[in-house]
Amino acid sequence: MVSEDQLEEFARDGILQLPQAFGAEDAARVRDGVWRELGALYGMRPDDRSTWEPHRPTGLKVSRKDPAANAILGPVLRGVLDQLLGEWVEPTHQGQVLVTMPTGDEWAVPHRQWHTDVGYDDVPAGLKVWALLGDIEAGGGGTPQVVGSHRVIERYLQGTDERDFTTVRDAVLGSHEWFRQLTRADRDIDPTREAEVDGIPVRVVELTGSAGDVYITHPWVLHSIAPNARETPRMMRSRMMWRKD
């Protein structure tokens, strides 16, 4: 169960961490399936770094259907979804497989590809789930998210009839100096330090933690893709979970 304090935190920040929502051994079994597909597609092997290609593998289909990943949707996550969504749609799989290999690049807050995964026609009747399949340290490719950005978007929508996905996103990113700095390569601010956008606290955080941790985010939380400056591949699963109505 999520406490009242956690509910308030989620409403404010749009991000909620559930430590050890599923077992580390279950996470290892899911990772094994991902490595099997990486081996079949690219010749990558977990015990031989020389086989790791630095590009970001996409379109992983076999491991996406791996039944071992159903452990993610165990009692902890189910209980929280019941609490936050009420009745929800049982998914056929546990979502997209996300892999970011180490690249040797220096880590930095990205300035491109800030987006949400759903549109703005209605307040979304769902939540985004991010499941960590391995330990992810700071700078290790964990998905960067803008705390509080769902509230900035909601406020913007209250003052306009515009609902086009790209138009709304770009308008929000250009609506305040903090967001304009976020999307500049030569920015003059540290986006990981808390600031305020018209009274709403914002900052960039990474989804870090241990194998088996799960994050839940509001679908309007802006996020991007970051380099993996660590020594271990970043592996996650992510999907939307929808209220039944």
Sequence and secondary structure as in RCSB ss.txt:
>XXXX:A:sequence
MVSEDQLEEFARDGILQLPQAFGAEDAARVRDGVWRELGALYGMRPDDRSTWEPHRPTGLKVSRKDPAANAILGP
VLRGVLDQLLGEWVEPTHQGQVLVTMPTGDEWAVPHRQWHTDVGYDDVPAGLKVWALLGDIEAGGGGTPQVVGSH
RVIERYLQGTDERDFTTVRDAVLGSHEWFRQLTRADRDIDPTREAEVDGIPVRVVELTGSAGDVYITHPWVLHSI
APNARETPRMMRSRMMWRKD
>XXXX:A:secstr
   HHHHHHHHHHSEEEETTSS HHHHHHHHHHHHHHHHHHH  BTTBGGG  SS      TGGG GGGGGGGSH
HHHHHHHHHHSSB   SS  EEEEE           S  B SS SSS  SEEEEEEESS B TTBS  EEEETHH
HHHHHHHHT     HHHHHHHHHTSSHHHHHHT TT SS TTS EEETTEEEEEEE  B TT EEEE TT  B  
  B SSS EEEEEEEEEB  
